Amino acid sequence: MDRTIELLKKSDALLEGHFLLSSGKHSKKYIQCAKLIENPVYCEEVAKIIAEKIKESGIKVDLCVGPAMGGIIIAYEVARALGVNAIFTERVDNIMTLRRGFEIKEEMNVIIVEDVVTTGKSSFETVDVIESFGGKVKALTSIVNRSGKDEINGLKLISATQVQIDTFDPDNLPDDLKDTPAVKPGSRK
């Protein structure tokens, strides 16, 4: 069995029910990586899996950047495994930005580290921030790849695991979800 999936299950991070995703779509399953991340041993192990895949890809990394909130802790752990620094971006007035005295130097090789990548929205908001400082984004990385892709907008996507979860438009819900209230567990309300 995939070790990351095993750890997600052990930490009760794989949820079942009726979920309203930040994309506006609905699903029967949801991955709450915060439940895995709250266990430092599991988080460290998954970060090492991601770091090993990055090393195997041959990508040179100078800095890990995690979009707040979901990417902050896993970016730190991946950076620790790679022996580089970690910083994070955050939204201010709904615009992704770099604060807190963090710096990205020109020509710095940067990877973005997320908990879950589905569409890449937060990742690409972070790409814009990194590139505005002259940094070079080398890859997107995550604990879970829900996108079904190995690359998004020309950037390689390296993940500890891939999970396929069916999503549904609000006007085309399966019968078993129609009468069940949706829960919105994501970070974007």
GUZA-350871 format. One line per field, with one value per atom (N, C-alpha, C): residue in three letters; x, y, z; atom name; residue number from 1. Coordinates in steps of 0.2 Angstrom, whole numbers, plus 5000, padded with zeros to 4 digits. Layout:
resn: c(ALA:...)
x: c(X:...)
y: c(Y:...)
z: c(Z:...)
name: c(CA:...)
resi: c(NUM:...)
This chain:
resn: c(MET:MET:MET:ASP:ASP:ASP:ARG:ARG:ARG:THR:THR:THR:ILE:ILE:ILE:GLU:GLU:GLU:LEU:LEU:LEU:LEU:LEU:LEU:LYS:LYS:LYS:LYS:LYS:LYS:SER:SER:SER:ASP:ASP:ASP:ALA:ALA:ALA:LEU:LEU:LEU:LEU:LEU:LEU:GLU:GLU:GLU:GLY:GLY:GLY:HIS:HIS:HIS:PHE:PHE:PHE:LEU:LEU:LEU:LEU:LEU:LEU:SER:SER:SER:SER:SER:SER:GLY:GLY:GLY:LYS:LYS:LYS:HIS:HIS:HIS:SER:SER:SER:LYS:LYS:LYS:LYS:LYS:LYS:TYR:TYR:TYR:ILE:ILE:ILE:GLN:GLN:GLN:CYS:CYS:CYS:ALA:ALA:ALA:LYS:LYS:LYS:LEU:LEU:LEU:ILE:ILE:ILE:GLU:GLU:GLU:ASN:ASN:ASN:PRO:PRO:PRO:VAL:VAL:VAL:TYR:TYR:TYR:CYS:CYS:CYS:GLU:GLU:GLU:GLU:GLU:GLU:VAL:VAL:VAL:ALA:ALA:ALA:LYS:LYS:LYS:ILE:ILE:ILE:ILE:ILE:ILE:ALA:ALA:ALA:GLU:GLU:GLU:LYS:LYS:LYS:ILE:ILE:ILE:LYS:LYS:LYS:GLU:GLU:GLU:SER:SER:SER:GLY:GLY:GLY:ILE:ILE:ILE:LYS:LYS:LYS:VAL:VAL:VAL:ASP:ASP:ASP:LEU:LEU:LEU:CYS:CYS:CYS:VAL:VAL:VAL:GLY:GLY:GLY:PRO:PRO:PRO:ALA:ALA:ALA:MET:MET:MET:GLY:GLY:GLY:GLY:GLY:GLY:ILE:ILE:ILE:ILE:ILE:ILE:ILE:ILE:ILE:ALA:ALA:ALA:TYR:TYR:TYR:GLU:GLU:GLU:VAL:VAL:VAL:ALA:ALA:ALA:ARG:ARG:ARG:ALA:ALA:ALA:LEU:LEU:LEU:GLY:GLY:GLY:VAL:VAL:VAL:ASN:ASN:ASN:ALA:ALA:ALA:ILE:ILE:ILE:PHE:PHE:PHE:THR:THR:THR:GLU:GLU:GLU:ARG:ARG:ARG:VAL:VAL:VAL:ASP:ASP:ASP:ASN:ASN:ASN:ILE:ILE:ILE:MET:MET:MET:THR:THR:THR:LEU:LEU:LEU:ARG:ARG:ARG:ARG:ARG:ARG:GLY:GLY:GLY:PHE:PHE:PHE:GLU:GLU:GLU:ILE:ILE:ILE:LYS:LYS:LYS:GLU:GLU:GLU:GLU:GLU:GLU:MET:MET:MET:ASN:ASN:ASN:VAL:VAL:VAL:ILE:ILE:ILE:ILE:ILE:ILE:VAL:VAL:VAL:GLU:GLU:GLU:ASP:ASP:ASP:VAL:VAL:VAL:VAL:VAL:VAL:THR:THR:THR:THR:THR:THR:GLY:GLY:GLY:LYS:LYS:LYS:SER:SER:SER:SER:SER:SER:PHE:PHE:PHE:GLU:GLU:GLU:THR:THR:THR:VAL:VAL:VAL:ASP:ASP:ASP:VAL:VAL:VAL:ILE:ILE:ILE:GLU:GLU:GLU:SER:SER:SER:PHE:PHE:PHE:GLY:GLY:GLY:GLY:GLY:GLY:LYS:LYS:LYS:VAL:VAL:VAL:LYS:LYS:LYS:ALA:ALA:ALA:LEU:LEU:LEU:THR:THR:THR:SER:SER:SER:ILE:ILE:ILE:VAL:VAL:VAL:ASN:ASN:ASN:ARG:ARG:ARG:SER:SER:SER:GLY:GLY:GLY:LYS:LYS:LYS:ASP:ASP:ASP:GLU:GLU:GLU:ILE:ILE:ILE:ASN:ASN:ASN:GLY:GLY:GLY:LEU:LEU:LEU:LYS:LYS:LYS:LEU:LEU:LEU:ILE:ILE:ILE:SER:SER:SER:ALA:ALA:ALA:THR:THR:THR:GLN:GLN:GLN:VAL:VAL:VAL:GLN:GLN:GLN:ILE:ILE:ILE:ASP:ASP:ASP:THR:THR:THR:PHE:PHE:PHE:ASP:ASP:ASP:PRO:PRO:PRO:ASP:ASP:ASP:ASN:ASN:ASN:LEU:LEU:LEU:PRO:PRO:PRO:ASP:ASP:ASP:ASP:ASP:ASP:LEU:LEU:LEU:LYS:LYS:LYS:ASP:ASP:ASP:THR:THR:THR:PRO:PRO:PRO:ALA:ALA:ALA:VAL:VAL:VAL:LYS:LYS:LYS:PRO:PRO:PRO:GLY:GLY:GLY:SER:SER:SER:ARG:ARG:ARG:LYS:LYS:LYS)
x: c(5004:5000:5004:5002:5005:5006:5012:5013:5010:5009:5006:4998:4995:4988:4987:4992:4992:4992:4996:4997:4991:4988:4982:4976:4976:4970:4972:4978:4979:4978:4978:4977:4970:4966:4959:4958:4963:4963:4958:4956:4952:4945:4941:4934:4929:4923:4918:4911:4907:4901:4899:4897:4895:4898:4903:4907:4907:4906:4907:4914:4917:4924:4925:4931:4932:4931:4931:4929:4922:4918:4910:4908:4912:4909:4908:4905:4903:4907:4908:4911:4909:4910:4908:4914:4920:4926:4930:4934:4938:4944:4950:4956:4958:4958:4960:4967:4972:4979:4981:4977:4979:4979:4975:4974:4981:4984:4990:4996:4996:5001:5001:4996:4996:5000:5002:5006:5013:5018:5024:5028:5027:5031:5028:5021:5018:5020:5020:5022:5029:5033:5040:5041:5038:5039:5036:5031:5028:5032:5035:5039:5046:5048:5054:5053:5046:5044:5044:5042:5041:5049:5053:5060:5064:5063:5066:5064:5057:5055:5058:5059:5062:5069:5073:5080:5080:5076:5076:5075:5071:5069:5075:5080:5086:5085:5079:5078:5082:5085:5089:5085:5085:5080:5084:5083:5086:5081:5075:5070:5063:5059:5053:5048:5042:5037:5031:5027:5021:5015:5010:5005:5001:4999:4996:4989:4986:4988:4991:4988:4989:4996:5000:5007:5012:5011:5016:5020:5017:5020:5024:5020:5023:5029:5029:5034:5040:5039:5045:5048:5044:5046:5050:5047:5051:5058:5057:5064:5069:5067:5071:5074:5070:5073:5078:5077:5081:5087:5087:5092:5092:5086:5085:5080:5079:5075:5068:5063:5056:5053:5048:5044:5037:5033:5026:5023:5018:5014:5008:5004:4998:4993:4987:4982:4981:4982:4980:4975:4969:4963:4962:4963:4961:4967:4972:4978:4984:4986:4992:4998:5002:5008:5013:5019:5024:5025:5026:5026:5031:5031:5035:5043:5045:5052:5055:5051:5053:5056:5061:5064:5065:5064:5066:5070:5076:5082:5081:5083:5083:5087:5084:5086:5086:5083:5083:5078:5080:5077:5072:5065:5060:5055:5053:5048:5042:5036:5030:5028:5026:5024:5017:5013:5006:5004:4998:4995:4992:4987:4983:4983:4984:4984:4978:4973:4967:4967:4966:4966:4973:4976:4983:4982:4976:4974:4979:4979:4984:4991:4993:5000:5001:4997:4998:4998:4994:4994:5001:5004:5011:5016:5015:5020:5021:5015:5015:5019:5018:5022:5030:5031:5039:5042:5038:5041:5042:5037:5038:5044:5047:5054:5060:5058:5064:5066:5062:5063:5061:5064:5062:5058:5052:5048:5050:5052:5055:5050:5045:5040:5035:5029:5024:5024:5024:5024:5018:5017:5011:5011:5007:5006:5002:4996:4991:4990:4991:4989:4982:4977:4970:4969:4974:4973:4972:4975:4975:4980:4985:4990:4997:5002:5009:5012:5008:5010:5004:5005:5000:5003:5000:5003:5010:5013:5020:5024:5022:5026:5025:5030:5030:5026:5022:5019:5021:5025:5028:5024:5021:5017:5019:5018:5019:5014:5008:5003:4998:4994:4989:4983:4977:4971:4966:4961:4956:4949:4946:4940:4935:4930:4925:4922:4921:4917:4911:4906:4900:4898:4895:4892:4886:4885:4879:4872:4871:4865:4865:4870:4870:4873:4870:4872:4869:4873:4870:4865:4860:4854:4856:4862:4863:4866:4868:4870:4865:4860:4854:4851:4850:4846:4851:4857:4862:4865:4865:4868:4876:4878:4885:4889:4895:4900:4905:4907:4913:4919:4923:4929:4935:4935:4942:4943:4949:4952:4949:4946:4943:4936:4933:4926:4923)
y: c(4994:5000:5006:5011:5018:5021:5022:5024:5031:5035:5042:5040:5036:5034:5031:5027:5023:5028:5033:5038:5043:5044:5048:5045:5038:5034:5034:5033:5032:5038:5044:5051:5053:5049:5051:5057:5058:5063:5062:5056:5054:5054:5059:5060:5058:5055:5053:5057:5059:5063:5067:5073:5077:5084:5086:5091:5096:5103:5108:5111:5110:5112:5119:5122:5129:5131:5126:5127:5128:5126:5126:5120:5115:5108:5104:5099:5094:5088:5084:5078:5073:5067:5062:5061:5063:5062:5069:5069:5075:5073:5077:5075:5081:5080:5085:5084:5086:5085:5088:5093:5095:5090:5085:5079:5075:5075:5071:5076:5082:5087:5088:5087:5088:5083:5077:5072:5073:5076:5078:5072:5066:5060:5059:5059:5057:5063:5069:5075:5074:5073:5072:5067:5061:5055:5057:5060:5062:5067:5072:5077:5074:5069:5065:5062:5059:5056:5061:5067:5072:5074:5075:5078:5073:5066:5061:5061:5062:5063:5069:5074:5080:5079:5076:5074:5070:5065:5060:5064:5069:5073:5077:5078:5082:5089:5092:5099:5102:5107:5111:5116:5115:5119:5124:5130:5135:5137:5136:5139:5135:5133:5131:5136:5137:5142:5138:5139:5136:5141:5141:5146:5144:5150:5149:5147:5143:5140:5133:5129:5122:5121:5125:5124:5126:5129:5132:5126:5122:5117:5112:5109:5104:5107:5114:5117:5117:5119:5119:5112:5107:5100:5098:5099:5097:5101:5108:5112:5109:5106:5103:5097:5093:5087:5088:5094:5096:5100:5103:5107:5114:5117:5124:5127:5134:5138:5137:5139:5139:5145:5148:5154:5152:5157:5156:5163:5162:5167:5167:5173:5173:5178:5178:5182:5189:5194:5201:5204:5205:5208:5203:5197:5192:5192:5195:5195:5191:5186:5182:5187:5187:5192:5189:5192:5190:5195:5193:5198:5195:5198:5196:5196:5201:5201:5196:5191:5186:5189:5185:5188:5182:5184:5179:5183:5180:5183:5182:5186:5186:5179:5175:5169:5163:5164:5159:5153:5147:5141:5139:5140:5139:5134:5130:5125:5127:5126:5128:5121:5122:5115:5117:5112:5113:5106:5107:5101:5097:5100:5096:5101:5098:5102:5099:5103:5101:5105:5111:5115:5119:5120:5124:5131:5133:5141:5144:5141:5144:5144:5139:5138:5143:5144:5149:5157:5158:5164:5165:5160:5160:5161:5157:5158:5165:5169:5176:5180:5179:5182:5181:5174:5172:5176:5175:5178:5186:5189:5196:5198:5194:5195:5193:5190:5187:5180:5176:5169:5165:5159:5154:5148:5148:5142:5136:5131:5125:5119:5119:5114:5115:5112:5112:5106:5106:5099:5099:5093:5093:5086:5085:5079:5075:5078:5074:5078:5075:5077:5075:5079:5078:5080:5083:5086:5081:5075:5070:5071:5076:5078:5078:5077:5077:5084:5088:5095:5099:5106:5111:5117:5119:5126:5125:5120:5119:5118:5117:5116:5109:5105:5098:5098:5093:5092:5086:5087:5081:5080:5074:5073:5067:5067:5060:5055:5057:5052:5056:5052:5054:5051:5055:5053:5055:5051:5053:5053:5059:5060:5063:5060:5062:5069:5074:5080:5081:5084:5085:5093:5095:5102:5102:5108:5108:5106:5107:5106:5099:5095:5088:5083:5083:5079:5072:5067:5060:5060:5056:5055:5055:5051:5051:5057:5062:5068:5074:5073:5078:5080:5075:5077:5077:5077:5078:5085:5088:5095:5094:5099:5099:5103:5100:5103:5106:5112:5116:5116:5111:5110:5114:5116:5120:5126:5129:5135:5141:5141:5147:5147:5151:5152:5157)
z: c(5000:5000:5000:4997:4997:5004:5006:5013:5015:5010:5011:5013:5008:5009:5016:5018:5024:5030:5030:5035:5035:5029:5029:5032:5031:5034:5042:5044:5051:5055:5051:5055:5054:5051:5050:5045:5040:5036:5030:5028:5023:5025:5024:5026:5021:5023:5019:5021:5016:5018:5012:5013:5007:5009:5004:5005:4999:5001:4996:4996:4990:4989:4988:4989:4987:4980:4976:4969:4967:4972:4971:4969:4968:4966:4973:4972:4978:4977:4983:4983:4989:4988:4993:4998:4996:5000:5000:5006:5007:5010:5008:5012:5016:5022:5027:5030:5026:5027:5034:5036:5043:5048:5047:5052:5052:5046:5045:5048:5046:5048:5056:5059:5066:5070:5067:5069:5067:5071:5068:5065:5067:5065:5058:5057:5050:5045:5048:5043:5041:5045:5044:5038:5040:5035:5028:5027:5021:5018:5021:5019:5016:5019:5017:5010:5009:5003:4997:4999:4994:4992:4997:4996:4992:4993:4989:4982:4981:4974:4970:4974:4971:4970:4974:4973:4967:4966:4961:4954:4954:4948:4946:4950:4948:4949:4951:4952:4958:4956:4961:4965:4971:4976:4980:4980:4985:4991:4989:4994:4993:4998:4998:5000:4997:4998:4999:5005:5006:5006:5002:5003:5009:5013:5019:5017:5021:5027:5026:5022:5021:5019:5016:5014:5019:5024:5029:5032:5035:5039:5035:5030:5025:5021:5020:5016:5021:5027:5032:5033:5033:5034:5027:5021:5015:5015:5017:5017:5021:5027:5032:5029:5026:5022:5017:5013:5008:5010:5016:5019:5016:5015:5013:5017:5016:5020:5017:5022:5020:5022:5018:5019:5017:5018:5016:5013:5008:5006:5010:5010:5013:5009:5010:5007:5012:5009:5012:5008:5010:5006:5000:5001:4996:4991:4992:4987:4990:4986:4989:4989:4994:4995:5000:5000:5004:5009:5015:5021:5026:5032:5038:5037:5032:5031:5026:5024:5020:5013:5010:5004:4999:4993:4987:4983:4983:4979:4971:4967:4960:4958:4953:4951:4956:4961:4966:4964:4964:4962:4968:4966:4971:4970:4975:4974:4978:4976:4980:4983:4990:4993:4996:4994:4996:5000:5003:5006:5001:4997:4992:4986:4980:4974:4970:4968:4964:4958:4958:4952:4951:4957:4957:4958:4960:4961:4966:4972:4977:4975:4971:4969:4964:4959:4954:4956:4962:4965:4968:4971:4974:4968:4963:4957:4955:4955:4953:4958:4964:4969:4969:4968:4967:4961:4956:4950:4950:4954:4955:4958:4962:4965:4961:4955:4951:4953:4957:4958:4952:4952:4947:4950:4948:4951:4947:4950:4947:4947:4952:4952:4957:4957:4962:4965:4972:4976:4981:4983:4988:4991:4996:5000:4995:4993:4989:4982:4977:4970:4968:4968:4966:4959:4956:4949:4944:4945:4940:4934:4936:4931:4934:4930:4932:4931:4928:4926:4926:4928:4927:4925:4919:4916:4915:4913:4911:4917:4923:4929:4932:4933:4935:4942:4943:4950:4953:4958:4962:4969:4970:4976:4979:4986:4989:4987:4985:4982:4978:4974:4970:4972:4972:4974:4969:4967:4962:4966:4967:4970:4965:4964:4959:4962:4958:4960:4956:4958:4955:4955:4950:4949:4954:4957:4962:4959:4952:4949:4946:4947:4945:4950:4956:4962:4961:4963:4964:4969:4968:4973:4980:4982:4989:4992:4988:4991:4991:4987:4986:4993:4997:5003:5009:5008:5014:5014:5019:5019:5018:5014:5013:5018:5019:5024:5020:5022:5018:5023:5022:5026:5024:5018:5016:5019:5017:5020:5017:5011:5008:5009:5013:5014:5009)
name: c(N:CA:C:N:CA:C:N:CA:C:N:CA:C:N:CA:C:N:CA:C:N:CA:C:N:CA:C:N:CA:C:N:CA:C:N:CA:C:N:CA:C:N:CA:C:N:CA:C:N:CA:C:N:CA:C:N:CA:C:N:CA:C:N:CA:C:N:CA:C:N:CA:C:N:CA:C:N:CA:C:N:CA:C:N:CA:C:N:CA:C:N:CA:C:N:CA:C:N:CA:C:N:CA:C:N:CA:C:N:CA:C:N:CA:C:N:CA:C:N:CA:C:N:CA:C:N:CA:C:N:CA:C:N:CA:C:N:CA:C:N:CA:C:N:CA:C:N:CA:C:N:CA:C:N:CA:C:N:CA:C:N:CA:C:N:CA:C:N:CA:C:N:CA:C:N:CA:C:N:CA:C:N:CA:C:N:CA:C:N:CA:C:N:CA:C:N:CA:C:N:CA:C:N:CA:C:N:CA:C:N:CA:C:N:CA:C:N:CA:C:N:CA:C:N:CA:C:N:CA:C:N:CA:C:N:CA:C:N:CA:C:N:CA:C:N:CA:C:N:CA:C:N:CA:C:N:CA:C:N:CA:C:N:CA:C:N:CA:C:N:CA:C:N:CA:C:N:CA:C:N:CA:C:N:CA:C:N:CA:C:N:CA:C:N:CA:C:N:CA:C:N:CA:C:N:CA:C:N:CA:C:N:CA:C:N:CA:C:N:CA:C:N:CA:C:N:CA:C:N:CA:C:N:CA:C:N:CA:C:N:CA:C:N:CA:C:N:CA:C:N:CA:C:N:CA:C:N:CA:C:N:CA:C:N:CA:C:N:CA:C:N:CA:C:N:CA:C:N:CA:C:N:CA:C:N:CA:C:N:CA:C:N:CA:C:N:CA:C:N:CA:C:N:CA:C:N:CA:C:N:CA:C:N:CA:C:N:CA:C:N:CA:C:N:CA:C:N:CA:C:N:CA:C:N:CA:C:N:CA:C:N:CA:C:N:CA:C:N:CA:C:N:CA:C:N:CA:C:N:CA:C:N:CA:C:N:CA:C:N:CA:C:N:CA:C:N:CA:C:N:CA:C:N:CA:C:N:CA:C:N:CA:C:N:CA:C:N:CA:C:N:CA:C:N:CA:C:N:CA:C:N:CA:C:N:CA:C:N:CA:C:N:CA:C:N:CA:C:N:CA:C:N:CA:C:N:CA:C:N:CA:C:N:CA:C:N:CA:C:N:CA:C:N:CA:C:N:CA:C:N:CA:C:N:CA:C:N:CA:C:N:CA:C:N:CA:C:N:CA:C:N:CA:C:N:CA:C:N:CA:C:N:CA:C:N:CA:C:N:CA:C:N:CA:C:N:CA:C:N:CA:C:N:CA:C:N:CA:C:N:CA:C:N:CA:C:N:CA:C:N:CA:C:N:CA:C:N:CA:C:N:CA:C:N:CA:C:N:CA:C:N:CA:C:N:CA:C:N:CA:C)
resi: c(1:1:1:2:2:2:3:3:3:4:4:4:5:5:5:6:6:6:7:7:7:8:8:8:9:9:9:10:10:10:11:11:11:12:12:12:13:13:13:14:14:14:15:15:15:16:16:16:17:17:17:18:18:18:19:19:19:20:20:20:21:21:21:22:22:22:23:23:23:24:24:24:25:25:25:26:26:26:27:27:27:28:28:28:29:29:29:30:30:30:31:31:31:32:32:32:33:33:33:34:34:34:35:35:35:36:36:36:37:37:37:38:38:38:39:39:39:40:40:40:41:41:41:42:42:42:43:43:43:44:44:44:45:45:45:46:46:46:47:47:47:48:48:48:49:49:49:50:50:50:51:51:51:52:52:52:53:53:53:54:54:54:55:55:55:56:56:56:57:57:57:58:58:58:59:59:59:60:60:60:61:61:61:62:62:62:63:63:63:64:64:64:65:65:65:66:66:66:67:67:67:68:68:68:69:69:69:70:70:70:71:71:71:72:72:72:73:73:73:74:74:74:75:75:75:76:76:76:77:77:77:78:78:78:79:79:79:80:80:80:81:81:81:82:82:82:83:83:83:84:84:84:85:85:85:86:86:86:87:87:87:88:88:88:89:89:89:90:90:90:91:91:91:92:92:92:93:93:93:94:94:94:95:95:95:96:96:96:97:97:97:98:98:98:99:99:99:100:100:100:101:101:101:102:102:102:103:103:103:104:104:104:105:105:105:106:106:106:107:107:107:108:108:108:109:109:109:110:110:110:111:111:111:112:112:112:113:113:113:114:114:114:115:115:115:116:116:116:117:117:117:118:118:118:119:119:119:120:120:120:121:121:121:122:122:122:123:123:123:124:124:124:125:125:125:126:126:126:127:127:127:128:128:128:129:129:129:130:130:130:131:131:131:132:132:132:133:133:133:134:134:134:135:135:135:136:136:136:137:137:137:138:138:138:139:139:139:140:140:140:141:141:141:142:142:142:143:143:143:144:144:144:145:145:145:146:146:146:147:147:147:148:148:148:149:149:149:150:150:150:151:151:151:152:152:152:153:153:153:154:154:154:155:155:155:156:156:156:157:157:157:158:158:158:159:159:159:160:160:160:161:161:161:162:162:162:163:163:163:164:164:164:165:165:165:166:166:166:167:167:167:168:168:168:169:169:169:170:170:170:171:171:171:172:172:172:173:173:173:174:174:174:175:175:175:176:176:176:177:177:177:178:178:178:179:179:179:180:180:180:181:181:181:182:182:182:183:183:183:184:184:184:185:185:185:186:186:186:187:187:187:188:188:188:189:189:189)
